[in-house]
Amino acid sequence: MRFDLTDLRLFLHVTEAGSITGGAARTHLSLASASARIRGMEEALGVPLLERERRGVRPTPAGRTLVHHARTVLEQLERMRGELGEYAHGLKGHVRLMANTSAMTEFLPEALSAFLADHPNVNVDLEERLSYDIVRAVAEGLADVGIVSDSVELAGLETFPFRMDRLVLVTPRAHPLTAHRELRFAEVLDHEFIGLATGSALQDYLSEHAARAGRRLKFRVRLRSFDAICRLVERGIGIGVVPETAARRCQKSMGIRGLRLTDAWAQRRLTLCVRRFAELPVHAQQLVQRLRAPA
């Protein structure tokens, strides 16, 4: 039995993506090459590693065992790279970072750009996910570092404060809702919304809270940035919910108002989470330390 690092990375990517096609793309292999590698691994072991289903694949018991050991091997490799990178300046380090929407768009760009400028030999894979998906990914070793809201259960992980994130309602300046200084989310669900595109972690979060109130958000259009939402709000197309930092920034150049949402869930503490800080590669530890620094 002889697997190389590409085999191990491919198998992890396949199980994460839930398909050989997705795993091949993440590993930068053709589908034919990826399929051949998977078959070769199964033949070498003499047991199936994946269960083929209509909508993709999932690991067999033997496959789950391989996932565990593959993660251990690759994590050790990243740790070695980070530690040797202190001496071998040409050696690349790699950090897998997952964050929710607010962290991705409002807080990470500045902090992450400064870190990457100071660490030219470190690459960061950044992915947007829902907070509870991030916690699971960090716990299972699919991400080195996560940034989540404090509304999720973080037991078993080491955590560090990141930023405060308040969600506010944005309306045109002349909108009837501006007669109020603050509102409950349930009070505005009869209005039409400008939302974020499908797949946005924050939009899923808002839709979940609308569902808890027994309602569905009514969207006029869904866009990809908070600035774009505020621009259409300014033109009277609908209302929206964005981080307070985005609302304040856009108010400087747009005719909008930011109204406080009184719901407890609208005031969120963003938190860094890792499995074990001491076990992270050096470059991942350095990223956590940079992100913990006050803005």
N, C-alpha and C positions, 0 to 999 in steps of 0.2 A: 504494500500500500504506500503510494507516494503522491501526495498532493502538493502543488506549489502555492505560492501566495495568491496568484491570480485565481486559482480554483477556490480558495477560501473566501476571497473577496466576492467572487461571483456568487457563491452559494449564499452568503449573507445578503447580498443585494437581491437575489431572487426571492428569498424568504421575506425580506422587507417589502418588496414591490408586490409580492403575491403572484408573480408571473415570470416565466423565463425571458419573455420579451423585455419586460421592464428591467430585470436584473442585467440582461445583456447590455441595454442602453446605458445603465449606470456604470457598468464596468468597461464601457467603450469596446465591446465585442460585437461581432455579427451574431444574429440569432443562430445561425448554423454552427458557428464556433462554440457559442455558449451551450447549446444543446449537446454537442459532442463532448464537451468537458463534463457536463453533468452525467451523461451516460457513462463516461470513463470512470468517474468517481463511484458510481453505483456498481459498475462491473468489478472495480478493484475491491470494494467492500463485500460484494456478494449479497447486498440487500438494497431495496429501494430507499431513496432518500426523500423523494417527493411523491405526494399523492396528486395525480392529475385530475382536475375537476373542470366542469364546464366554464367556470369563470376564472380559472387560474390554477395555481398550485399551492400546496401547503406542506410543511415538513412532516414526515413520518416520525415515529419515536426515535429511530436512528438518525433522522435528519435533525431533530431537535438537539440530540446529543452533539452532532457535528457543529450546529450553530453555536452551542456553548463553548466548545473548544476552539472554534474558529475565532470567536470574539476574543477569547483569552490570548490566543497567539497574536492577533492583530493589535490588540491593546498593548501587549508587551513590546511589539515592534514600534508602535508610536511612542511609547515611553522611552525606548532606546534612542529613537531619533531625536526626541526632545533633549535627552541628557547629553548625547553626543553632539547635538547641535551647538552646545556651549563651546565646543572645541572645533568642530568641522563646519565652518560657516556656509558651505555650499549645500548642506543637508537640509532637506525640506521637512518641516513639521506640518501636521494636519490636525485641525480641531473640527469636530462636528457640533454645531451650535443650532439649537431649535428655539424659536421665540414666538410669542403670540403677536397679533397684528400691531398693537400699540407700541410694543417694544421694537418691533421691526422697523416701523416707519418714523416714530417720534424720538426714540432715545438711542437706538443702536448706531445709526449712521455716523454720528460725530465720534462716539467712543470707539467704535470699531475701526474707523478710518485712522484714528490716531494710533491705535494698537498695531495695525498692519503697516503703517509707515515706520514704526519703530522696530518691527520684526519682519523684515523683507523675506525671511526664509520660512515663514509660517503661512499656510493657506487655511482659510476658514470656509467650510461648507455650511451655509446658512439656509435654514428652511423654516417656513411659517407653518405652525400647527396650532390646534386648540390646546389650551393649557393641560387638560387631562391626558391628551395624547402625548404631550411632551413629557409629563411625569412618567408615563409608562415607558416611553422610549429611553429615558435616562436610566430608569430602574433596570431595564432589560439590556442596557449597554449599546443601544442603537444611536445614542447621542452622548457626547462627553459632557455638555453643559446645556441647561435649559433655562429659559426665562418665562415665568408663568405668573398668573395672578394668584393672590393668596386665597382665592375661593376654592382651590382644589386641595385634596388631602396630600400632604407631603411626608407622611410618616415613612421612615426608612431611608430618607435622603438627607444629605447635608445641605443647608440653605444659608443664603446670605442676602441682605437687603439690596435691592437695585434702585428702583425709583417709585414715586407715587404717581398714580394715573387716575385722574378723575374724568368720567365721561359726562359730556354736556349735550344738551339739545341745541342745535343751530337752526335759526329761522331767519327770514328776511327781516329787516329792521322794522317794517310797518306791519308785520304779521299780528293778528289778534292775540296770539299766545304771548306776545311780549308785554301784555298787561300783567303777567305773572313774573315774579323774580325766580321762582322755583316751581317745579312740577314733579308729579309722580309719572313714571313711564306709562302706566296704564291709562293716564288721563289724555295722552296724545295719540293713542293707537287708532283713532278714527281718521287721522290725517294721512295723507299720502307721503311716502318717504323716498328720499334718494339714498340708496344703499351701496355697500361695497359689493364687488363682483363675487359670484359663486365660488366657494372654497375659502373665502376669507374667514379667519378664526374669529375676528370680532363680530362679523355679521352673523355667524352661527350662534355666537354668544347672545346677541340681541334677540335673534329669532327664538332662542330657547326661553328667554325671559318673557317674550310676548306669549309664547305657548303656555307658560305657567299662569299667565293672566287669562287664559282661555281665548286668546286672539291670534291672528296672523298679521304680520307686517304687510302693508300694501305698498308695493314698489312702483314708482313711475319709471325708474331706470336704475341700473346698478353700474357703478364705476370702479376704477382701480386705485383711486387715491383720495385722501381726505381733502386735499385742495380742490379736486374736481367736484367732490360733493358740495363743498362750500360755494363754489362758483355757481352751480345750478340752484342751490338754495337761494343765493342772492337774487337770482332771476325769477324767483317765485314758483319754481317747478315743484317744490316739495320741501319737507323738512328733513333733518338728518341727525344722527348721533355720532359724535367724534370725540377724540381726546381733547381735554381742555387746552393742552398745548397747541394743538392744531387750530382750534377755534380762535385762540388769542392771536396766533400768527396771521390767520386769514382776515381777522377783523381789521388789521392795519391797512388792508388794501381793498376790502370788500364790504358791501353794505349788509352785514349780517349781525345777529345778536347771539350770544351764547347764554342759555338758560340752565340753571343748575337742576339736575335730576336728584330728587331726595331719596331714591331707592338706595339701600345699603350697598347693593352690588355695584352701583355706579362709582363708588369710591374704592379703588383697587390699589393694593400694594403689590408692585411687581417684585418678584423674588427670583434670585439665581438658585438653581438646584443642581447638584452633582451626586453621584453615588458615594464616592469617598474622595475628598479633596487630595489627601496625601497619596492616593494611588493614581492620580491623573498624570499624564505626561507633563514635563516641565512647561512646555509652551501653552498647554491648556490651563495650568495653574496660573501662569502669567496673565492669560486672558481674563480669568476670573478676578484676579487682583486688580486689573485695569478697570473692569466693569464695576467693581465694588467702589471705586473711587468716586467721591462726590462730583456731581455734574458741574 
